[in-house]
């Protein structure tokens, strides 16, 4: 868990006008940039960042790779649920989730006042990013990383589409993704809040 950064210069908070009062929850495929964007977004807002995969590793006392080796996917999913339910998440939090988190109804409804943001990425782009990072998740191990990601996207896209906001990330830098998230959240709020309420 990352503590909130110090407040910026005097002036309107970047959090003003956001769609809801709960946490911002980033979802999407591995390689979408959820962890990096989550850190940058939390810094921009002076909120707290929580990376659920990091919380799983903290609870397990080992890496996710080792957890899969020793207990398989079932052990990981059990700790993913524990990390989600035990995290003290409030309204000024940004949460980066694992790639399969959004497919689990019992987890994706944990913070009903939150705003879920799908970071959309083409599997080819995600595969290139993961290859550069040399960061291959256990469920993606195999000779064809792009094909594995494409299969996962096909299986998970209906769940990702439940997110309140979506942002395509392939042609954006991480800070630009943060800008796009905040722009879409403010636009969504303008569509749902009566004009008089927005000016009060």
C-alpha positions, 0 to 999 in steps of 0.5 A: 500500500502506498501512502497518499502524496503531499498536496499540490499547490493551492487551487482546485483539487484534481479530484473535484468533479469526479463521478462518485465518492468511492475508490477508483478501481483499475481493471483490465488485462495484464500489460494494460498498465494498471499498477503504473497508472494507479501509482500516477493517478494516486499521486495526481489526486493525493490519494492512497494507492493499493496494488492487490497483487502486491497485497497478495504477495504480502499475505502469502510471504512469497511471489505470485509465481511461487504461490502458483508453483506451490498451490496453483491458481486456487491458492492465488484466488483465495488470497486475492479474495482475502486481500480484497476483503481485508483491504481498508479501502475508502473513498480516497483510494486508487486500487490496481487489480489483477487481470482476472479480478473483474471476472469474479462477481463477489469481488467486483461488487466489493466497493459499490460506490467505487468507479471501475475503470477498464484500461483497454489494451490490444493483446499485441501491445500488452504482450510487447509491454510484458516482454519488455518488462520481462514480467510474465504472469503464471497464467500467461506462461507458454510459447505464444504470449499474445495468443494467451492474452487474446484468449483471456480478452475473449473470455473476460471482455464481457466482465471488463465491459461492466466498468463504469469508464473505459480508456484505450491505452495503446497510443497514450503514455501513462500520464496521458492515461491518467488525464483521460481517466479524469476527463471521462470521470468528470464527463460522466458526472456532468451527465448524471448530476443536475446542473444546479447541483454542479454549481452549488 
